[in-house]
Amino acid sequence: MKVDFLRLTGILFVSGLIGLLTGQFMLCLFTGLLLYCIWYYRILRRLLDWLQQRTDNNAPELPGVIDEICREIDFLKSRHKQREFKLSGFLRRFQEATSALPDGVVVLGENGTIEWANKKANEYLDIRWPHDANQRIANLVRNPELIRFLKSTGNNKPDSSLQLDSPARASQKLEFRITSYGDSQKLLFIRDITDIYRVNQMRKDFIANASHELRSPLTVITGYLEGFSDDTETCPESWRTPVEQMRKQATRMQRLLEDLLRLSTLESTDEQKDLEPVRVPEILGTIYQEAQTLSGLMEHIFYLETDPDLWVKGSHGELFSAFSNIIFNAVQHTPGRGIIRIRWYADEEGAHLEVKDNGPGIAPEHLPRLTERFYRVDKGRSREKGGTGLGLAIVKHVLFRHGGKLHIESIPGQGSTFRCDLPSRLVIYRNDLQDSSLSA
């Protein structure tokens, strides 16, 4: 910069001196500045030409501050190349790693355009990279359920997955999961769950068939035991206690088989299709009376709060089973004279059944596993109460089939809260049904 300043000062001095000698001071000064500007423009033009060439040639030798600018540009270009080389290495390793994954991976851009896909995506969905680059996945995989899934998971919902038959292989079952990242990008993961699906199907079939096969002989055994127990003349005194114990265990086995069959039926379909208006307040009134009978000598204190006009669309039998399991579960695990609050209400998110108790509560490590089959926090106490260990599993599947979810909160020593959440699309009100029937 000092050289440029001295050069400009020299030109002004020479131009001014010539102007004084010729008597044309301003004209000579203007001419000197004009020549300096033209010279500087030519230097800037050379700099622009070098930048526009976009080659690896070194910067031209230019005078003054322009030369320093060239040196800085050279440095920035060199650093950019190093970063680009590193990023290319990271991208290459990422593509190699994802190509080696047993799962299919598809990078989706805005509007579901394919930005990258690994080899497994070609095997599972017949997406070929780079041939299908910038194609919309909806144009290549024409499955309405998958398209709805991609649109509904824009907010990166946890535990969101979809199971579909493979469009490439009829006998293959695939699981789809999606994760959002960046501004509008998504990662679609495709996993082959054919073996898992077959094992689960075999398990379901075995449970259903075994339950059906055991039902008949158990009914016969229970009938004979009831006959022995009721006939005091035929049944000796020494047999009565063993017979009564066998009768109780047989009854417990019947309840277990009924729950297994009910759970197997619920698992056979993913979503409840036959929706009808369900009078939930009447259901809760019936369950409330049965819960008081179940409480018996324990004398629980019940509080029932319902909106009499709040109904839902769903399956009457399934919702009755789910709600009764939740309430009876509270009765069985709340100590004598404990408080049980039952509330049926709605808000902007949907309809909710909330059951609170002031029982012993549940430790945090047990909460994630409560809806598993046969999982019990206190195994001995649950068996004494006659529980099958399938109640909450049934509740979970019923709510899932209605698009709902089970929410559990518990603090040891302070009680538990079980809330059944049903989506707002199922909520209806009695007055709306009456108005529609009158208008019809």
C-alpha positions in Angstrom: 0.0 0.0 0.0 2.9 2.3 0.7 4.2 1.7 -2.9 0.8 2.6 -4.3 0.7 5.8 -2.3 4.1 6.8 -3.4 3.2 6.0 -7.0 0.1 8.2 -6.8 2.0 11.0 -5.1 4.7 10.9 -7.8 2.2 11.1 -10.6 0.4 14.0 -9.0 3.7 15.8 -8.4 5.0 15.3 -12.0 1.6 16.3 -13.5 1.4 19.4 -11.3 5.0 20.4 -12.1 4.3 20.0 -15.9 1.1 22.0 -15.4 3.0 24.8 -13.7 5.6 25.0 -16.4 3.0 25.0 -19.2 0.5 27.2 -17.5 -2.2 24.3 -17.7 -2.1 23.1 -14.1 -5.6 21.6 -13.8 -5.5 20.0 -17.2 -2.2 18.3 -16.6 -3.3 17.2 -13.2 -6.5 15.7 -14.6 -4.6 14.0 -17.4 -2.2 12.4 -15.0 -5.0 11.1 -12.8 -6.8 9.8 -15.9 -3.7 7.9 -17.1 -3.2 6.5 -13.6 -6.8 5.2 -13.6 -6.4 3.6 -17.0 -3.3 1.9 -15.9 -5.0 0.7 -12.7 -8.0 -0.5 -14.7 -5.7 -2.7 -16.9 -4.2 -4.2 -13.7 -7.7 -5.0 -12.3 -8.7 -6.4 -15.7 -5.7 -8.8 -15.6 -6.7 -9.9 -12.1 -10.3 -10.5 -13.3 -9.1 -12.5 -16.3 -7.0 -14.7 -13.9 -10.0 -15.3 -11.6 -12.3 -16.1 -14.5 -9.9 -18.8 -15.8 -10.7 -21.0 -12.8 -7.4 -22.8 -13.3 -4.6 -23.8 -10.9 -2.2 -21.3 -12.5 -0.3 -19.1 -10.0 -1.5 -15.5 -9.7 0.2 -13.0 -12.2 2.8 -10.6 -10.9 1.0 -7.4 -10.3 2.2 -4.2 -8.6 1.2 -2.8 -5.2 -1.8 -3.9 -3.2 -3.2 -5.9 -6.1 -0.3 -8.3 -5.7 -1.1 -8.7 -2.0 -4.8 -9.5 -2.9 -3.6 -12.1 -5.4 -1.4 -13.7 -2.8 -4.4 -13.9 -0.4 -6.7 -15.3 -3.1 -4.0 -17.9 -3.8 -4.0 -18.8 -0.1 -7.8 -19.1 0.1 -7.9 -21.3 -3.0 -5.3 -23.6 -1.5 -7.2 -23.9 1.8 -10.4 -24.4 -0.1 -8.8 -27.3 -2.1 -7.7 -28.9 1.2 -11.1 -28.7 2.7 -12.7 -29.9 -0.5 -10.3 -32.9 -0.5 -11.2 -33.7 3.1 -14.9 -33.4 2.4 -14.6 -35.6 -0.6 -12.8 -38.2 1.6 -15.5 -38.0 4.2 -18.2 -38.3 1.6 -16.4 -41.3 0.0 -16.0 -43.0 3.3 -19.7 -42.3 4.2 -20.8 -43.8 0.9 -18.6 -46.8 1.4 -19.9 -47.3 4.9 -23.6 -47.0 3.9 -23.1 -49.2 0.9 -21.8 -51.9 3.3 -24.8 -51.6 5.6 -27.4 -54.5 5.5 -30.1 -51.8 5.4 -31.1 -49.7 2.5 -30.4 -45.9 2.8 -31.9 -43.2 0.6 -31.1 -39.5 1.0 -34.2 -37.5 0.1 -34.2 -33.8 -0.7 -37.0 -31.3 -0.9 -40.3 -32.7 -2.3 -38.9 -36.2 -1.9 -36.3 -36.1 -4.6 -33.6 -38.7 -4.4 -30.1 -37.3 -3.7 -28.3 -40.5 -3.0 -29.0 -44.2 -2.5 -26.9 -47.3 -1.6 -26.9 -50.7 -3.2 -29.4 -52.2 -0.8 -32.0 -49.5 -1.8 -31.7 -50.9 -5.3 -32.3 -54.4 -4.0 -35.3 -53.5 -1.8 -36.9 -50.7 -3.8 -35.3 -51.0 -7.2 -33.8 -47.5 -6.9 -30.7 -47.2 -9.0 -28.0 -44.7 -8.2 -27.0 -42.4 -10.0 -29.5 -43.3 -12.7 -32.4 -42.2 -10.6 -30.8 -39.0 -9.2 -33.2 -36.1 -8.7 -36.2 -38.3 -9.4 -39.1 -38.1 -6.9 -39.3 -41.3 -4.9 -43.1 -41.2 -5.3 -42.6 -41.7 -9.1 -40.4 -44.8 -8.6 -42.1 -46.5 -5.6 -45.9 -46.2 -6.3 -47.2 -47.2 -2.9 -49.9 -44.9 -1.3 -49.1 -46.0 2.3 -45.4 -45.2 1.9 -46.1 -41.8 0.4 -48.5 -41.0 3.3 -45.8 -42.2 5.7 -43.2 -39.9 4.1 -45.5 -36.9 4.3 -46.6 -37.6 7.9 -43.1 -37.9 9.3 -41.9 -34.5 8.4 -41.5 -33.5 12.1 -39.3 -36.5 12.8 -41.6 -38.4 15.1 -39.9 -40.9 17.4 -40.8 -44.6 17.2 -42.4 -44.0 13.8 -42.1 -47.0 11.4 -44.0 -48.6 8.5 -44.1 -52.2 7.5 -44.8 -53.1 3.8 -44.3 -55.8 1.3 -41.3 -55.2 -0.9 -42.2 -53.9 -4.4 -39.2 -55.8 -5.8 -39.9 -59.2 -4.1 -43.4 -60.5 -3.2 -42.2 -62.7 -0.3 -40.1 -60.0 1.3 -41.3 -57.8 4.2 -39.7 -54.4 4.7 -39.7 -51.9 7.6 -39.3 -48.2 6.8 -38.0 -45.5 9.1 -37.3 -41.9 8.4 -35.2 -39.2 10.1 -35.2 -35.5 9.2 -31.9 -33.5 9.1 -30.8 -30.2 7.8 -33.4 -27.8 6.4 -35.5 -30.1 4.2 -33.5 -33.3 3.9 -34.6 -36.8 5.1 -32.9 -40.1 5.6 -35.0 -43.1 4.6 -33.9 -46.4 6.1 -35.2 -49.7 4.7 -34.7 -52.9 6.7 -35.5 -56.5 5.7 -37.7 -57.9 8.5 -38.9 -61.0 6.6 -37.4 -63.5 9.1 -38.7 -61.5 12.1 -42.1 -61.2 10.6 -42.3 -65.0 9.9 -41.2 -65.8 13.5 -43.8 -63.4 14.9 -46.4 -64.8 12.6 -45.5 -68.3 13.8 -45.7 -67.2 17.4 -49.1 -65.6 16.9 -50.4 -68.7 15.1 -49.1 -71.0 17.8 -50.6 -69.0 20.6 -54.0 -68.8 18.7 -54.0 -72.5 17.9 -52.8 -73.6 21.3 -55.4 -71.4 23.0 -58.2 -72.9 20.9 -57.0 -76.4 21.5 -56.7 -75.9 25.3 -60.1 -74.2 25.6 -62.2 -77.3 25.1 -60.4 -79.7 27.5 -60.2 -76.9 30.1 -63.9 -76.3 29.9 -64.5 -80.0 30.5 -62.1 -80.0 33.5 -63.7 -76.9 35.0 -67.2 -78.4 34.6 -66.3 -81.6 36.5 -64.5 -79.5 39.2 -67.6 -77.4 39.6 -69.7 -80.5 39.9 -67.4 -81.9 42.6 -67.3 -78.6 44.5 -71.1 -78.1 44.4 -72.0 -81.8 45.2 -71.2 -82.2 48.9 -72.5 -85.8 49.0 -70.2 -87.1 46.2 -67.2 -85.0 47.2 -65.5 -86.2 50.4 -64.5 -83.6 53.0 -60.8 -84.2 52.4 -61.1 -83.5 48.7 -62.9 -80.1 49.0 -59.9 -77.9 49.6 -57.8 -79.5 46.7 -60.9 -79.4 44.4 -61.5 -75.7 45.2 -57.9 -74.9 44.6 -58.0 -76.7 41.2 -61.2 -74.9 40.3 -59.6 -71.5 41.0 -56.5 -72.4 38.9 -58.7 -73.7 36.1 -60.7 -70.4 36.2 -57.4 -68.5 36.0 -56.3 -70.6 33.1 -59.6 -69.8 31.3 -59.0 -66.1 31.8 -55.5 -66.5 30.5 -56.7 -68.3 27.4 -59.4 -65.7 26.8 -56.8 -62.9 27.0 -54.4 -64.7 24.7 -57.2 -65.2 22.1 -58.2 -61.6 22.4 -54.6 -60.4 22.0 -54.1 -62.7 19.1 -57.2 -61.2 17.4 -56.0 -57.7 18.0 -52.6 -58.4 16.5 -54.1 -60.0 13.4 -55.0 -56.5 12.0 -53.1 -53.2 12.3 -56.0 -50.7 12.2 -59.6 -50.8 13.3 -61.7 -50.4 10.1 -65.3 -51.0 11.4 -65.9 -47.7 13.3 -69.2 -47.0 15.1 -70.4 -44.5 17.6 -69.3 -45.7 21.1 -71.1 -44.3 24.1 -68.1 -44.2 26.3 -69.8 -42.6 29.4 -72.2 -45.6 29.5 -69.2 -48.0 29.2 -67.5 -46.3 32.1 -70.6 -46.4 34.2 -70.8 -50.2 33.7 -67.1 -50.6 34.5 -67.4 -48.3 37.5 -70.1 -50.6 39.0 -68.0 -53.7 38.3 -64.9 -52.0 39.8 -66.9 -51.3 43.0 -67.9 -55.0 43.2 -64.3 -56.1 42.5 -63.1 -53.8 45.3 -65.3 -55.6 47.8 -63.9 -55.5 51.3 -61.0 -53.3 50.3 -63.5 -50.4 50.2 -61.7 -48.2 47.6 -62.9 -44.6 47.3 -63.9 -44.0 43.6 -64.4 -40.6 41.9 -65.9 -40.7 38.4 -65.9 -37.6 36.2 -67.2 -38.0 32.6 -68.5 -35.7 29.9 -71.9 -37.4 29.1 -72.0 -36.0 25.6 -68.4 -37.1 24.7 -68.5 -40.2 22.4 -65.9 -41.6 20.1 -65.9 -43.6 16.8 -64.4 -47.1 17.4 -65.1 -50.7 18.4 -67.4 -51.0 21.4 -66.0 -54.3 22.5 -62.3 -53.4 22.1 -62.7 -50.1 24.0 -64.7 -51.8 26.8 -61.8 -54.3 27.1 -59.1 -51.6 27.2 -60.9 -49.3 29.6 -61.9 -52.1 32.0 -58.3 -53.4 32.0 -57.0 -50.0 33.0 -59.6 -49.5 35.8 -59.5 -53.0 37.2 -55.7 -52.8 37.2 -55.9 -49.8 39.4 -58.3 -51.6 41.8 -56.0 -54.6 42.0 -52.9 -52.6 42.8 -54.2 -50.0 45.1 -54.3 -50.8 48.8 -57.5 -50.9 50.8 -59.4 -47.6 51.2 -57.2 -46.1 48.5 -58.4 -43.4 46.1 -59.1 -44.1 42.4 -60.0 -41.2 40.2 -61.5 -41.9 36.7 -61.8 -39.0 34.3 -63.2 -38.9 30.7 -62.6 -35.6 28.9 -61.5 -34.1 25.6 -59.2 -31.3 24.5 -57.7 -30.1 21.2 -55.6 -33.2 20.9 -58.5 -35.7 21.3 -60.3 -37.7 23.9 -58.7 -39.1 27.0 -59.4 -41.6 29.8 -57.3 -40.8 32.8 -57.1 -43.2 35.8 -55.2 -42.0 38.9 -54.6 -43.9 42.1 -52.6 -43.3 45.3 -51.1 -46.8 45.4 -47.5 -47.8 45.9 -46.4 -46.5 42.5 -44.0 -48.1 40.0 -40.3 -47.7 39.8 -39.0 -45.9 36.7 -37.1 -48.9 35.4 -40.3 -50.9 35.1 -42.4 -48.3 33.1 -41.0 -49.0 29.6 -41.8 -52.7 30.0 -45.3 -52.6 31.5 -47.1 -53.2 28.2 -45.0 -56.3 27.4 -46.7 -59.7 27.6 -46.6 -61.4 31.0 -44.4 -58.6 32.5 -45.2 -58.1 36.2 -43.6 -55.6 38.6 -44.6 -57.8 41.6 -45.0 -61.3 40.2 -46.3 -62.9 43.4 -48.8 -60.2 44.2 -50.1 -60.1 40.6 -50.8 -63.9 40.6 -52.6 -63.6 44.0 -54.9 -61.0 42.5 -55.6 -63.3 39.5 -53.9 -61.2 36.9 -52.8 -62.8 33.6 -50.1 -60.3 32.8 -51.7 -59.4 29.5 -54.0 -56.6 30.4 -51.8 -53.7 29.5 -50.6 -55.4 26.3 -54.3 -55.6 25.3 -54.8 -51.9 26.1 -51.7 -51.0 24.0 -53.0 -52.9 21.0 -56.5 -51.6 21.2 -55.3 -48.0 21.4 -52.9 -48.7 18.5 -55.7 -50.0 16.3 -57.6 -46.8 17.1 -54.7 -44.6 16.4 -54.2 -43.8 20.1 -51.5 -44.3 22.7 -51.1 -45.3 26.3 -49.3 -42.8 28.5 -48.1 -43.9 32.0 -46.7 -41.8 34.8 -45.8 -43.1 38.3 -43.9 -42.0 41.3 -43.0 -44.7 43.9 -44.9 -44.1 47.1 -47.3 -41.5 45.5 -49.4 -43.5 43.0 -49.7 -43.9 39.3 -51.6 -42.3 36.3 -52.6 -44.3 33.3 -54.0 -42.2 30.4 -55.5 -43.6 27.2 -55.2 -41.0 24.4 -57.5 -41.2 21.4 -57.0 -38.9 18.3 -59.3 -36.0 17.7 -60.5 -37.5 14.4 -62.4 -40.1 16.4 -64.2 -37.6 18.7 -67.9 -37.1 18.3 -70.6 -35.6 20.4 -74.1 -36.9 21.1 -75.7 -33.6 20.1 -74.0 -33.7 16.7 -75.3 -37.2 16.0 -78.9 -36.2 17.0 -78.7 -33.1 14.8 -77.5 -35.2 11.8 -80.2 -37.8 12.3 -82.9 -35.0 12.5 -81.6 -33.3 9.4 -81.6 -36.7 7.6 
